């Protein structure tokens, strides 16, 4: 497992939130668990671009930060479900607000993201990708 080589800076609330929520899929994982997608296979279907390994790592980090709890059922084959803790549920209004902001500004956000992506391409890639 990856171990950070530097001690995180925890000087303010944003540092603390970043330490817990930074990760490409963590906010979506929390949201989908809130919506009732409790099993890793369900999360994998909801977030197909994330590898199973990355999902497992980020779920473990969310568990370590007491955002989710993991329940292992004593059946064969093993069954695992994740649920939000009471602490994790406090993130739902914040994530909802961020989603609404994204919906309200989706045209501008798409434009600037695509503009940035296009600037990273070489001229050959640009014409091939069109």
N, C-alpha and C positions, 0 to 999 in steps of 0.2 A: 504494500500500500504506500502511496505517496505521503511523504512527511515534509512539511514546509521547513525550509532551511533558515528562514528569518522569523523573528517574533513579530506577530501582527501588531499594528498600531491601533490601539483601542482608546483613543483620546476623546472621541465624541460619539454621539448617537449614530451618525452616518458610518463611522468606522465599524461600529458594532453590528449594524444592520448589514453592511457589506460583507462582513465576516460570515454571517449566517446565511444570507440570501444570494451572494455571488455564486454563479454557476449557471451555465446556459439554460438549464432546464428546471431549476429549483422552483421558480415562481409558478411555472405551468404544472409541475408535479403537485405543489400545494393546492392549486386551484382544482385540478382533476380529482385529487383525493377528497376535497371538499364536495365535489359534485357526485361522489359515490364510486369512483373508480379506485377500488381499494387494493386490487391485486396487481403485482408487477406486470403480468401479461396484459392486463387492461391498460395500464399506463403505457406500455410499449405500443399498443395499438393507437392510443391517443397521440403519442409522440414518436412517430415512426422514424424520424431522423436521428433520434438518440439511440445509441447502441445499448444493449442490455447491460453491459459492464458499466457504462457511464451512468445509467439510471440507478444501478445498484450502489455505486459510489455516492451519488448525490442523495439517494434515500438514506444511506448510512450516515452521511453528514447531517441531514435533517433530523435523524433519530438522535445523533450525538448532541445536537443543539436543542433537543426537547421540543421540536416542532411537530414531529410525528412519532407514533409508537408502532411497533411491529408486533404482530401476534402470529405465532406459529401454531397451527393446528396439528394435533398428533394423529395424522392420517397418512396413508400411503396412496399415492405419492404425496409428499409434503405440501401443505397449503399455507400460504403466507398472505396476510392482509395488513395494510397500513391504515391508520386513522390519525386524524389531527388531534393533538392534545388541546387542552383548553388554551394554553399559551399559543399554539399554532393557529387556533381559530381567531385570535385577535388580529391576525394578518389579513383575513378575508376582506374586511372593508377597505383596507389599503390596496390590496391587489385589485379589487373591484374598481376602485377609483383610478388606478393606473390604466386598467383596461378601458374604462370610459374615456380617459384622456386620449388614449391611442385611437379609439373609434372616432372621436371628434376631430382628430388631426391626421387621420390616415392618409389623406391625399398628400399633404406636405411631407409626412414621414416617408411615404413610399418614394416620392420624388427625390428627396435628399439621399435616401439609402441607395436608390438605383443610380443616382448621379455619382455617388462615392464609389460604388461597385464598378461603374463604367470607367472611372478614372484609374482604377487599379489594373485594368486590362491593357495588354499591348494592342497596337493597331490591328495586328493579324487576328488576335482573339476577338476583338470587337466586331470585325466584319464576319467572322465565322459564326459568332453567337447571335447574329441578327436574323 
